[in-house]
Structures are given as structure tokens and as C-alpha cells.
Amino acid sequence: MAEVGKIVNIMNILVTGGAGFIGSHIVDALIAQEHRVVIVDDLSTGSRRNINAQAMFYKLDIRSSRLEKIVRDVKPQAVFHHAAQMDVRRSVQDPVFDAQTNILGTIRLLAACEHAGVTNIVFASSGGAVYGDGTPLPTLESAAPSPASPYGIGKLAGEHYLRYTGARSRCRWVALRYANVYGPRQNSSGEAGVIAIFAQKMLTGSGPVINGDGRQTRDFVFVDDIVRANIAAVKSKKNGIYNIGTGRQCSINTVARLVARAAGYKPSIAHGPAKEGEQRKSAIDSHKAKEQLRWNPEVALEEGIEKTVAWFRQRKAR
Ligand SMILES: NC(=O)c1ccc[n+]([C@@H]2O[C@H](COP(=O)([O-])OP(=O)(O)OC[C@H]3O[C@@H](n4cnc5c(N)ncnc54)[C@H](O)[C@@H]3O)[C@@H](O)[C@H]2O)c1
């Protein structure tokens, strides 16, 4: 369970995507703080196993016309919007589906929030996808966004709709641009989540493969730190866009070595062909979140990887 600051007043809170990797950790932390939590999730990539038994759960697509009534009935004081199509490759292959979920679904949710008088919305955006290649590293929020995929375009559009809705309805809004999030419950069969993929493969003895030379870098942030950022966003009473990462680049070779050490995996790790169009380097600067949200990443990569591998090991044993 993440150690997080407390939202003092007990609230009704809606978490979209609350059966997924990040959303379910947010739900657990909110329930531990005794908030009343409602989850909307269509279980397309999320899982019933992740759903906190004390949350109310609606199996629903955020694009559904039923969403508005649910939001009106729940009357949430805060909404954490994490439901999304989050597969970058799928967004390239099927940009219409990506936009339907990530842009139209977000518009539908925001309209429902406006009608229900929601006063706080936190939106899960993406540092890696919104900035694109070529920005100075670690990238600041002030860098011109240049998304290199439909997924990144959709996240940027979501931020604009959020800001617009906030201004229209006097609702406080925060978009958190996450770096590469990792931790327990991450899907190890998706295209993202290299730490989950390596952990799963190393623990089952099926050799992981590093794409290209492995010197490409990413900024890895542990899911408990993401939970704290979401809670800090609601507590801050600020509006704005914040990077949520460590500011540090870590190569895929280093990550593979750390996961292998935690998993007790000895064989050498194979390299395959580089992925076409893959971003070479990425890291985001989170000083703004430090100053305005009083948020700092607290979990070191080695510790986070150990916790993640321990979770995959335990799941394998069940
Ligand atoms: N994991 C990362 O590194 C990362 C980085 C940047 C941003 N994000 C964002 O964080 C959020 C959560 O991502 P995650 O890593 O937990 O992924 P995830 O796939 O585990 O969670 C997404 C959840 O949304 C649900 N969902 C998808 N489409 C839906 C729809 N139309 N209606 C209702 N529910 C729907 C899924 O079933 C799933 O439970 C997403 O918005 C993602 O874009 C994630």
C-alpha cells in the first residue's frame, strides 16, 4: 500500500480505469483513507482481481450514454480519470478507436462531470507521448508538445478539453504527465511496461529480448509515487499540467540487469532488432510538481524493481 498524504474531508470519488494497473492502486489508497469510491471500467485491459471489494463497481465503457446518469447519481467531489486505450502501437494501427476512447470518451466524461457539478478532476496524461522526440532532457512542461503517435495526440487533446471544462465550470483540474510507470499489477503481456515484461519472462525462465542495443533510455517512476501525485493534485487546489517522473534516464540494459538481479535470473539477455521509430531517450523534469504540489518521487528504482519482481513471484506461486 502506498504511503500517501491524506485528503482530510471524506469524499465521494469516481475513478475511471479503477480496475487497471494505476487506477486500482489509487482506489486502494483512497479506500484506506475511508473515502467512498466508485469505479467505472469496461475491463478491456483491467481485471476483476484488481478491484477493491469496498469500492462500488460499474462495468461500463466511458463512451456509454449511461455514464452521465451514473456520475449524476454518485455526485463525486473528485474524479480521477485513468480509463484509456493505452497501447501506442494500437493507436497507430487504429487511430479511430484510440480517438473514440481517449478523446470522445474523455469529452463524454468531462461533460458528465460538468453537469454533475464535480469540483476536482485529475487526468492521467503522458510525458513520454505528449512531448515526442527532440525536446531537451529532462523535458519541462514548457517544452512545445509534438506527439509522435495518435495516442500522444489524444492525451494532449484530453488536456485541452480538461482545461476548457475547468474554465467553463469552475472545476479545479490537474493533468499529470506520467513518465514510464511500473509496479505490481502492471500488464506483462502488453507492449508497454518493460519492467513487468522482463520480470514475468525472467521468473518463468523464458528469455526476455532487449530491442536493439538497449542503450535507449526511459524515466521510470514507481506506481506508489504516482498514487501520491494524484492525491497531492487534489489536495493542492491548483489548476495545471505537471510532469510526474524522476528526471533521470535509465537505459533498458540497466533495467534488465536490475530485474535479473531481483529475479535471480542468470543467463545472458539476448538483443533483437531495434523497434522502428522507437524514441531514443526520454526523461521529464518534475520541479514544478515539487514546488506546487509538494510531490517528490520517493521510491528508488532498485527498491521499486524488487517490489515489482516480488509481486510477480507471488502471483506465479498462487
Ligand atoms: N503505465 C504507464 O506507464 C502510463 C504512462 C502515462 C500515462 N498512463 C495513463 O495512465 C492511465 C492508466 O494506465 P495503466 O497503465 O493503469 O493501464 P491499464 O490498461 O491497466 O488501465 C486502463 C484501464 O482503463 C480501462 N478502460 C479502457 N478503455 C475503457 C473504456 N472505454 N471505458 C472504461 N474503461 C476503460 C481498462 O479496462 C483498464 O482497467 C491511462 O490513462 C494511461 O494512458 C500510463
The ligand as an SDF file (V2000), in Angstrom:
LIG
                    3D

 44 48  0  0  0  0  0  0  0  0999 V2000
    1.5040    2.9030  -17.4200 N   0  0  0  0  0  0  0  0  0  0  0  0
    2.1680    3.9760  -17.8290 C   0  0  0  0  0  0  0  0  0  0  0  0
    3.4010    3.9750  -17.8890 O   0  0  0  0  0  0  0  0  0  0  0  0
    1.4200    5.2380  -18.1920 C   0  0  0  0  0  0  0  0  0  0  0  0
    2.1680    6.3510  -18.6070 C   0  0  0  0  0  0  0  0  0  0  0  0
    1.4920    7.5090  -18.9470 C   0  0  0  0  0  0  0  0  0  0  0  0
    0.1160    7.5750  -18.8440 C   0  0  0  0  0  0  0  0  0  0  0  0
   -0.5930    6.4730  -18.4630 N   0  0  0  0  0  0  0  0  0  0  0  0
   -2.0460    6.5890  -18.3860 C   0  0  0  0  0  0  0  0  0  0  0  0
   -2.4920    6.1350  -17.1240 O   0  0  0  0  0  0  0  0  0  0  0  0
   -3.7880    5.5650  -17.2400 C   0  0  0  0  0  0  0  0  0  0  0  0
   -3.8160    4.1800  -16.6340 C   0  0  0  0  0  0  0  0  0  0  0  0
   -2.9160    3.3520  -17.3530 O   0  0  0  0  0  0  0  0  0  0  0  0
   -2.4970    1.9050  -16.8470 P   0  0  0  0  0  0  0  0  0  0  0  0
   -1.0460    1.7500  -17.1120 O   0  0  0  0  0  0  0  0  0  0  0  0
   -3.0230    1.6710  -15.4870 O   0  0  0  0  0  0  0  0  0  0  0  0
   -3.2560    0.9910  -17.9250 O   0  0  0  0  0  0  0  0  0  0  0  0
   -4.3960   -0.1140  -17.7520 P   0  0  0  0  0  0  0  0  0  0  0  0
   -4.6720   -0.6250  -19.1220 O   0  0  0  0  0  0  0  0  0  0  0  0
   -4.0210   -1.0780  -16.6900 O   0  0  0  0  0  0  0  0  0  0  0  0
   -5.6230    0.7470  -17.2150 O   0  0  0  0  0  0  0  0  0  0  0  0
   -6.5840    1.3280  -18.0550 C   0  0  0  0  0  0  0  0  0  0  0  0
   -7.9510    0.9040  -17.5290 C   0  0  0  0  0  0  0  0  0  0  0  0
   -8.9510    1.5450  -18.3210 O   0  0  0  0  0  0  0  0  0  0  0  0
   -9.9580    0.5970  -18.6560 C   0  0  0  0  0  0  0  0  0  0  0  0
  -10.5620    1.0450  -19.9020 N   0  0  0  0  0  0  0  0  0  0  0  0
  -10.0030    1.1020  -21.1360 C   0  0  0  0  0  0  0  0  0  0  0  0
  -10.8930    1.5790  -22.0370 N   0  0  0  0  0  0  0  0  0  0  0  0
  -12.0340    1.8580  -21.3430 C   0  0  0  0  0  0  0  0  0  0  0  0
  -13.3070    2.3730  -21.7040 C   0  0  0  0  0  0  0  0  0  0  0  0
  -13.5830    2.7270  -22.9680 N   0  0  0  0  0  0  0  0  0  0  0  0
  -14.2490    2.5120  -20.7420 N   0  0  0  0  0  0  0  0  0  0  0  0
  -13.9830    2.1570  -19.4410 C   0  0  0  0  0  0  0  0  0  0  0  0
  -12.7950    1.6620  -19.0550 N   0  0  0  0  0  0  0  0  0  0  0  0
  -11.8320    1.5190  -19.9880 C   0  0  0  0  0  0  0  0  0  0  0  0
   -9.2220   -0.7260  -18.7780 C   0  0  0  0  0  0  0  0  0  0  0  0
  -10.0570   -1.8520  -18.6310 O   0  0  0  0  0  0  0  0  0  0  0  0
   -8.1930   -0.6020  -17.6610 C   0  0  0  0  0  0  0  0  0  0  0  0
   -8.7060   -1.1110  -16.4400 O   0  0  0  0  0  0  0  0  0  0  0  0
   -4.1330    5.5960  -18.7230 C   0  0  0  0  0  0  0  0  0  0  0  0
   -4.9020    6.7440  -18.9800 O   0  0  0  0  0  0  0  0  0  0  0  0
   -2.7830    5.7230  -19.4100 C   0  0  0  0  0  0  0  0  0  0  0  0
   -2.8820    6.3360  -20.6630 O   0  0  0  0  0  0  0  0  0  0  0  0
    0.0260    5.3120  -18.1430 C   0  0  0  0  0  0  0  0  0  0  0  0
  1  2  1  0
  2  3  2  0
  2  4  1  0
  4  5  1  0
  4 44  2  0
  5  6  2  0
  6  7  1  0
  7  8  2  0
  8  9  1  0
  8 44  1  0
  9 10  1  0
  9 42  1  0
 10 11  1  0
 11 12  1  0
 11 40  1  0
 12 13  1  0
 13 14  1  0
 14 15  2  0
 14 16  1  0
 14 17  1  0
 17 18  1  0
 18 19  2  0
 18 20  1  0
 18 21  1  0
 21 22  1  0
 22 23  1  0
 23 24  1  0
 23 38  1  0
 24 25  1  0
 25 26  1  0
 25 36  1  0
 26 27  1  0
 26 35  1  0
 27 28  2  0
 28 29  1  0
 29 30  1  0
 29 35  2  0
 30 31  1  0
 30 32  2  0
 32 33  1  0
 33 34  2  0
 34 35  1  0
 36 37  1  0
 36 38  1  0
 38 39  1  0
 40 41  1  0
 40 42  1  0
 42 43  1  0
M  CHG  2   8   1  16  -1
M  END
$$$$
